[in-house]
Amino acid sequence: MSAPFVPQQRLTAIALGFKNAQFIADQVMPRTPVGSANFKWTEFRAKDTFTIPDSLVGRKSRPNEVEFGATEHTDSVVDFGLEDPIPNADIDEAKNNPAIDPEGRAAMKLAELIALGREKRVADKVMNVNNYNHSETLSGTDKWNAPESNLIEQISDAMDTPLVRPNTLVLGRTEATAMRRNLSLVKAFNGTNGDSGMVPWEFIRELFELENIIIGAARYNTANKGQDMSIERLWSGGASLLYINPIAALKDDVTFGMTAEHGERVAWTKPDENIGLRGGVRVRVGESVKEVVISKEAGFYFNAVL
């Protein structure tokens, strides 16, 4: 049986090739392929790794047995897709102008919206205090933009709190600027040369022994359809210290979170006689993914840093 939507290799390449430099979802919750729509992932018991068993063995006795417990979760990817109808009139006009590619442009813009939706899903998980075993809500003089704030002490203590030491700092653009201007950091960087300016990221990364600092700058429109546009930042309100293993497996490794991906992002087309007077083509772009928080122990969340 023929499918109503036909895969288009050229448009799929465009959709796959789209990369918005402001989007950080793939860095924060890396993709890992799964063989089917349904998949399993493992949540390990921390006490099994940190409890010291009696390992003394008598001359004729058997060594003590240990059992590693884990909770196996069954989940499934979710399909995300969008369509754009293109009148045949636009397609015919493009035939006389090689610089115009209505189908290619539609594939690219649809891919951007699909990626924006994923960016929000990941931000909602990372900036959610319920997804952490360890967190702190800042107030008063502890907030990063307060002159009395000792951000160095906050970060240092937080890094030593989880059983899995974080290797990555994730925060929004506004929070990032406040961090670089924090008086305790500025003084540490400048020494006796003053207490104003902005601290370089490389100094901050080395100071806290981080492998990566990832800054989310994406924005989105929060207004409902028909309302005036209202732009807000996707990554805002807090800052996350995470242990991220970009090559972790769903069933074998510890990491804060990852994304199960079934297949790749793809693009299809389908003729539609109901588009305009002379019909047209529908372009559809989509992917099948599921973002999963693997270990709540692999992170520390600062809430309300500003």
NORJO-V691810 format. One record per residue. N is the residue number from 1. SS is DSSP state (@ for helix, = for strand, . for the rest). PHI is phi in whole degrees, -180 to 180 (none if undefined). OMEGA is omega in whole degrees, 0 to 359 (999 if undefined). Layout:
n=N ss=SS phi=PHI omega=OMEGA
n=N ss=SS phi=PHI omega=OMEGA
//
This chain:
n=1 ss=. phi=none omega=181
n=2 ss=. phi=-75 omega=180
n=3 ss=. phi=-82 omega=179
n=4 ss=. phi=-64 omega=176
n=5 ss=. phi=-103 omega=183
n=6 ss== phi=-103 omega=177
n=7 ss== phi=-60 omega=180
n=8 ss=. phi=-120 omega=184
n=9 ss=@ phi=-61 omega=181
n=10 ss=@ phi=-64 omega=181
n=11 ss=@ phi=-71 omega=177
n=12 ss=@ phi=-62 omega=178
n=13 ss=@ phi=-61 omega=178
n=14 ss=@ phi=-65 omega=181
n=15 ss=@ phi=-64 omega=180
n=16 ss=@ phi=-69 omega=184
n=17 ss=@ phi=-77 omega=182
n=18 ss=. phi=-68 omega=177
n=19 ss=. phi=-136 omega=175
n=20 ss=. phi=-93 omega=185
n=21 ss=. phi=-62 omega=181
n=22 ss=. phi=-81 omega=184
n=23 ss=. phi=-86 omega=184
n=24 ss=. phi=-122 omega=185
n=25 ss=@ phi=-56 omega=183
n=26 ss=@ phi=-70 omega=176
n=27 ss=@ phi=-81 omega=186
n=28 ss=@ phi=-80 omega=177
n=29 ss=. phi=-127 omega=186
n=30 ss=. phi=-58 omega=180
n=31 ss== phi=-80 omega=172
n=32 ss== phi=-135 omega=184
n=33 ss== phi=-70 omega=172
n=34 ss=. phi=-123 omega=187
n=35 ss=. phi=-78 omega=180
n=36 ss=. phi=-150 omega=181
n=37 ss=. phi=-64 omega=177
n=38 ss== phi=-94 omega=180
n=39 ss== phi=-146 omega=179
n=40 ss== phi=-125 omega=174
n=41 ss== phi=-139 omega=190
n=42 ss== phi=-113 omega=173
n=43 ss== phi=-110 omega=184
n=44 ss== phi=-85 omega=175
n=45 ss=. phi=-85 omega=183
n=46 ss=@ phi=-64 omega=184
n=47 ss=@ phi=-64 omega=180
n=48 ss=@ phi=-68 omega=182
n=49 ss=@ phi=-89 omega=188
n=50 ss=@ phi=-110 omega=176
n=51 ss=. phi=-86 omega=181
n=52 ss=. phi=-87 omega=179
n=53 ss=. phi=-83 omega=175
n=54 ss=. phi=-78 omega=185
n=55 ss=. phi=-104 omega=178
n=56 ss=. phi=-69 omega=182
n=57 ss=. phi=-118 omega=176
n=58 ss=. phi=-71 omega=185
n=59 ss=. phi=-61 omega=180
n=60 ss=. phi=-123 omega=183
n=61 ss=. phi=-97 omega=177
n=62 ss=. phi=-87 omega=174
n=63 ss=. phi=-62 omega=177
n=64 ss=. phi=-62 omega=179
n=65 ss=. phi=-95 omega=172
n=66 ss=. phi=-124 omega=179
n=67 ss=. phi=-126 omega=179
n=68 ss=. phi=-93 omega=181
n=69 ss=. phi=-90 omega=178
n=70 ss== phi=-157 omega=177
n=71 ss== phi=-106 omega=180
n=72 ss== phi=-94 omega=181
n=73 ss== phi=-105 omega=175
n=74 ss== phi=-105 omega=183
n=75 ss== phi=-142 omega=178
n=76 ss== phi=-150 omega=179
n=77 ss=. phi=-70 omega=180
n=78 ss== phi=-120 omega=179
n=79 ss== phi=-84 omega=175
n=80 ss== phi=-126 omega=182
n=81 ss== phi=-156 omega=178
n=82 ss== phi=-143 omega=179
n=83 ss== phi=-125 omega=175
n=84 ss== phi=-137 omega=178
n=85 ss== phi=-82 omega=181
n=86 ss== phi=-122 omega=178
n=87 ss== phi=-64 omega=177
n=88 ss=@ phi=-60 omega=178
n=89 ss=@ phi=-59 omega=178
n=90 ss=@ phi=-68 omega=180
n=91 ss=@ phi=-67 omega=179
n=92 ss=@ phi=-64 omega=180
n=93 ss=@ phi=-64 omega=181
n=94 ss=@ phi=-68 omega=180
n=95 ss=@ phi=-63 omega=180
n=96 ss=. phi=-94 omega=181
n=97 ss=. phi=-141 omega=183
n=98 ss=. phi=-60 omega=181
n=99 ss=. phi=-76 omega=181
n=100 ss=. phi=-104 omega=180
n=101 ss=. phi=-138 omega=184
n=102 ss=@ phi=-59 omega=181
n=103 ss=@ phi=-69 omega=178
n=104 ss=@ phi=-65 omega=179
n=105 ss=@ phi=-65 omega=179
n=106 ss=@ phi=-62 omega=180
n=107 ss=@ phi=-62 omega=181
n=108 ss=@ phi=-67 omega=182
n=109 ss=@ phi=-69 omega=176
n=110 ss=@ phi=-66 omega=178
n=111 ss=@ phi=-61 omega=179
n=112 ss=@ phi=-64 omega=180
n=113 ss=@ phi=-70 omega=176
n=114 ss=@ phi=-61 omega=180
n=115 ss=@ phi=-67 omega=178
n=116 ss=@ phi=-64 omega=177
n=117 ss=@ phi=-62 omega=177
n=118 ss=@ phi=-65 omega=179
n=119 ss=@ phi=-58 omega=180
n=120 ss=@ phi=-69 omega=180
n=121 ss=@ phi=-62 omega=180
n=122 ss=@ phi=-69 omega=178
n=123 ss=@ phi=-60 omega=180
n=124 ss=@ phi=-64 omega=179
n=125 ss=@ phi=-79 omega=183
n=126 ss=@ phi=-71 omega=181
n=127 ss=. phi=-93 omega=181
n=128 ss=. phi=-128 omega=184
n=129 ss=@ phi=-60 omega=181
n=130 ss=@ phi=-72 omega=180
n=131 ss=@ phi=-96 omega=181
n=132 ss=. phi=-133 omega=170
n=133 ss=. phi=-80 omega=184
n=134 ss=. phi=-132 omega=181
n=135 ss== phi=-159 omega=177
n=136 ss== phi=-149 omega=175
n=137 ss== phi=-98 omega=184
n=138 ss=. phi=-87 omega=178
n=139 ss=. phi=-150 omega=175
n=140 ss=@ phi=55 omega=185
n=141 ss=@ phi=-75 omega=178
n=142 ss=@ phi=-81 omega=182
n=143 ss=. phi=-63 omega=190
n=144 ss=. phi=-65 omega=180
n=145 ss=. phi=-93 omega=177
n=146 ss=. phi=-88 omega=182
n=147 ss=. phi=-59 omega=183
n=148 ss=. phi=-86 omega=185
n=149 ss=. phi=-64 omega=176
n=150 ss=. phi=-105 omega=183
n=151 ss=@ phi=-64 omega=180
n=152 ss=@ phi=-60 omega=179
n=153 ss=@ phi=-66 omega=180
n=154 ss=@ phi=-60 omega=183
n=155 ss=@ phi=-66 omega=182
n=156 ss=@ phi=-61 omega=179
n=157 ss=@ phi=-65 omega=181
n=158 ss=@ phi=-66 omega=180
n=159 ss=@ phi=-62 omega=182
n=160 ss=. phi=-90 omega=186
n=161 ss=. phi=-85 omega=183
n=162 ss=. phi=-67 omega=176
n=163 ss=. phi=-66 omega=176
n=164 ss=. phi=-106 omega=185
n=165 ss=. phi=-68 omega=180
n=166 ss=. phi=-63 omega=175
n=167 ss=. phi=-124 omega=185
n=168 ss== phi=-142 omega=172
n=169 ss== phi=-107 omega=179
n=170 ss== phi=-122 omega=181
n=171 ss== phi=-158 omega=180
n=172 ss== phi=-82 omega=184
n=173 ss=@ phi=-63 omega=180
n=174 ss=@ phi=-64 omega=179
n=175 ss=@ phi=-65 omega=179
n=176 ss=@ phi=-65 omega=179
n=177 ss=@ phi=-64 omega=178
n=178 ss=@ phi=-63 omega=179
n=179 ss=@ phi=-64 omega=182
n=180 ss=@ phi=-67 omega=179
n=181 ss=@ phi=-95 omega=183
n=182 ss=. phi=-57 omega=188
n=183 ss=@ phi=-61 omega=181
n=184 ss=@ phi=-65 omega=178
n=185 ss=@ phi=-73 omega=180
n=186 ss=@ phi=-61 omega=179
n=187 ss=@ phi=-65 omega=179
n=188 ss=@ phi=-64 omega=182
n=189 ss=@ phi=-78 omega=185
n=190 ss=@ phi=-82 omega=185
n=191 ss=. phi=64 omega=181
n=192 ss=. phi=-94 omega=185
n=193 ss=. phi=-95 omega=176
n=194 ss=. phi=130 omega=183
n=195 ss=. phi=-128 omega=177
n=196 ss=. phi=-133 omega=180
n=197 ss=. phi=113 omega=180
n=198 ss=. phi=-127 omega=185
n=199 ss=. phi=-83 omega=178
n=200 ss=. phi=-65 omega=180
n=201 ss=@ phi=-64 omega=181
n=202 ss=@ phi=-63 omega=177
n=203 ss=@ phi=-64 omega=180
n=204 ss=@ phi=-64 omega=181
n=205 ss=@ phi=-61 omega=180
n=206 ss=@ phi=-72 omega=181
n=207 ss=@ phi=-59 omega=183
n=208 ss=. phi=-100 omega=177
n=209 ss=. phi=57 omega=179
n=210 ss=. phi=-99 omega=174
n=211 ss=. phi=-83 omega=184
n=212 ss== phi=-144 omega=168
n=213 ss== phi=-122 omega=185
n=214 ss== phi=-115 omega=184
n=215 ss== phi=-113 omega=178
n=216 ss== phi=-92 omega=183
n=217 ss=. phi=-118 omega=185
n=218 ss=. phi=-69 omega=177
n=219 ss== phi=-127 omega=178
n=220 ss== phi=-150 omega=181
n=221 ss== phi=-89 omega=182
n=222 ss=. phi=-91 omega=184
n=223 ss=. phi=-75 omega=175
n=224 ss=. phi=-74 omega=181
n=225 ss=. phi=-58 omega=181
n=226 ss=. phi=94 omega=178
n=227 ss=. phi=-95 omega=176
n=228 ss=. phi=-63 omega=182
n=229 ss=. phi=-63 omega=177
n=230 ss=. phi=-135 omega=187
n=231 ss== phi=-93 omega=175
n=232 ss== phi=-133 omega=179
n=233 ss== phi=-83 omega=178
n=234 ss=. phi=-72 omega=182
n=235 ss=. phi=-103 omega=182
n=236 ss=. phi=-157 omega=174
n=237 ss=. phi=101 omega=184
n=238 ss== phi=-153 omega=177
n=239 ss== phi=-145 omega=186
n=240 ss== phi=-121 omega=169
n=241 ss== phi=-101 omega=188
n=242 ss== phi=-127 omega=165
n=243 ss=. phi=-97 omega=182
n=244 ss=. phi=-117 omega=174
n=245 ss=. phi=-109 omega=187
n=246 ss=. phi=-67 omega=179
n=247 ss=. phi=-114 omega=180
n=248 ss=. phi=-66 omega=175
n=249 ss=. phi=-101 omega=184
n=250 ss=. phi=-63 omega=188
n=251 ss=. phi=-114 omega=188
n=252 ss=. phi=-128 omega=191
n=253 ss=. phi=-124 omega=176
n=254 ss=. phi=-100 omega=174
n=255 ss=. phi=-161 omega=182
n=256 ss=. phi=-63 omega=182
n=257 ss== phi=-164 omega=178
n=258 ss== phi=-154 omega=183
n=259 ss== phi=-122 omega=173
n=260 ss== phi=-76 omega=183
n=261 ss== phi=-129 omega=178
n=262 ss=. phi=-101 omega=185
n=263 ss=. phi=75 omega=179
n=264 ss=. phi=-111 omega=173
n=265 ss=. phi=-61 omega=184
n=266 ss== phi=-133 omega=179
n=267 ss== phi=-134 omega=180
n=268 ss== phi=-129 omega=171
n=269 ss== phi=-132 omega=180
n=270 ss== phi=-153 omega=174
n=271 ss== phi=-64 omega=180
n=272 ss== phi=-141 omega=183
n=273 ss=. phi=-74 omega=182
n=274 ss=. phi=-93 omega=177
n=275 ss=. phi=-91 omega=178
n=276 ss=. phi=63 omega=183
n=277 ss=. phi=-77 omega=186
n=278 ss=. phi=-110 omega=179
n=279 ss=. phi=77 omega=181
n=280 ss== phi=-177 omega=183
n=281 ss== phi=-131 omega=173
n=282 ss== phi=-98 omega=175
n=283 ss== phi=-106 omega=180
n=284 ss== phi=-122 omega=177
n=285 ss== phi=-127 omega=180
n=286 ss== phi=-165 omega=177
n=287 ss== phi=-153 omega=181
n=288 ss== phi=-119 omega=185
n=289 ss== phi=-141 omega=172
n=290 ss== phi=-151 omega=178
n=291 ss== phi=-85 omega=186
n=292 ss== phi=-131 omega=171
n=293 ss== phi=-84 omega=186
n=294 ss=. phi=-85 omega=185
n=295 ss=. phi=-138 omega=176
n=296 ss=. phi=-72 omega=180
n=297 ss=. phi=-83 omega=185
n=298 ss=. phi=-94 omega=180
n=299 ss== phi=-175 omega=176
n=300 ss== phi=-141 omega=184
n=301 ss== phi=-118 omega=172
n=302 ss== phi=-97 omega=181
n=303 ss== phi=-100 omega=176
n=304 ss=. phi=56 omega=182
n=305 ss=. phi=-75 omega=179
n=306 ss=. phi=-119 omega=999
//
